[in-house]
Amino acid sequence: MATWIQLVVTGITMGSIYSLIGLGYVTIYRTSRIVNMAQGSFVMMGGYLTYSLFDQAGLPYWPSAILAVISVVVISVAIYVAVLKWMKSFVNVVLATIGFLLLFEGIALVEWGPYGKSVPPFIDAGYLHAGGVAVDSQSLWVIGFMIVIAIGLHLLGTRTRVGKQMTATATDPGAARMCGVRTSGMIILAFAVSAFVGAIGGVALAPMIPITYQSGGLFGLIGMVGAILGGWGSSMGALIGGLAIGIIQSLVTGVLPAGWQTAVAFGVLILILYFRPQGLLGTTMTEGEV
């Protein structure tokens, strides 16, 4: 029993990262109807830039992490302003974001090499033990970040004027502009928020799992699976779906050889798309969430 509980704890930790990535997808989609396939790259860059600033440039840990997050936000906004803003076709936008994903992977491979890079934990408190279950203190940080960010995004979307303007921008851009909403500014804000969320995930993940140039694509796709599982366009769906995928993948390691986790995640995606394309919370990709 302790082994299975341990797997669930591990799954919640990884699921928290997937939830953060899923929340990034949802934040952009709910404002602009753009599916940003480069979302996972924000996680990768958050981890890599923290490593470079801390280990190579010699900056203190927390300033390195903060500068890494700010840098990723600037890159995300630049992607939209310089390229995506001028594209009108949904397909072209998706292909462009895939191109950015591959570009960032290539840059990461050249700059940091094929081997994983990691940074020290936030607080080196070791493992916490309870009933035969060991919990890495860094896992608590990851889960805590996910909870705080999820609550923050919920409050932003439901309790603030800016959040309602972001939703109005996606629902009817023309009507939103007639009401005085700066729709372009709302989309830029959505890209900034999604990059912030993704970069935070990368900063929190790097002390636990070495970041490689392929991390962005893999984590991004699994985060998307979580968002679709929960209900595309729903923040709560992304949260629940990401956690569910993380737990499912972790439990699979208890019965199948290592390496099956990714296959199982995409197997779940196929089943969801076939039997319940609206996801667990009943939100379809075309409807979004108002």
C-alpha positions, 0 to 999 in steps of 0.5 A: 500500500505504501508503494502505491501511495508513493506513486500517487504522491509522485503523480500529483507532483508531475501532474502539478507541472502538467496542470500549469502547462494546461493552464497556460494553454487555456489562458491564451485560448480563452483570450485569443482562440490561439492554440500555442504549441510552443507552451512547453518551451516556456517550461524548458526555457524557464529551467534552462535560463535559471541554470545559466544565470545561476550556474554559469553567470554566478547570480544568486539563486532567486534573482536567477529564477526571477530574471529567467521568468521575466525573460521567458515572458518577454520572449512570449510577448515578442513571439505574438507581437512580431509573428502571430499577431499578423496571421489570420488563419488558425492553421497557420498560427498553429504551424507557426507555434510548432515552428517556434517549438522546434526552433527553441529545441534547436537553440537549446541543443546548441546552447546547452547540449544534449544532456540534462541540466538541473539546479539545487532545490529551493530549500534543501530540506531533504525528504519528509517521511510519513507512514513509509511514504517519502515526499521530496520537499521540492514537490511541496513547492511544485504543488504549492505553486500550482495551487496558488497560480490556479487560484490567482488565474481563477480570481483574475478571470472571475473577479477582475475587470481585466479578466472579463475583458480577456474573456470578452476578447475571445467571445466577440472581439468586434463587440469588445472593441466597440465597448472600449476593450483593447483586444490586442492588449488583452491578447498580449497580457494572455501570452505574458501570463501563460509564459509566466505560468510555464516558466514558473513550472520550469523553475520548480521542475529543474531541481527535481528532473534535469531539463533537456532540449526535448523537455519542452515538446514532451511536457507541452504535449502531455500538458495539452492532453491534460487540458483536453482530458479536463475540458478544453478551455476550462481552467478547472478542467486543465487543473483536474486533467493535468493531475489525473494524467500525472497520477495515471502515468505514475501508477502505470510505472507500478505495473508496466516497465519504464517508458510506457508513461508517455504512451499511456498519456497519448492513449488516454488522449485518443480514448477521450477524443473518441468517447468524450471529446468535450472532456471531463467537465463537458467543455468543447474546444469550439465553445471555450469557457465564458 
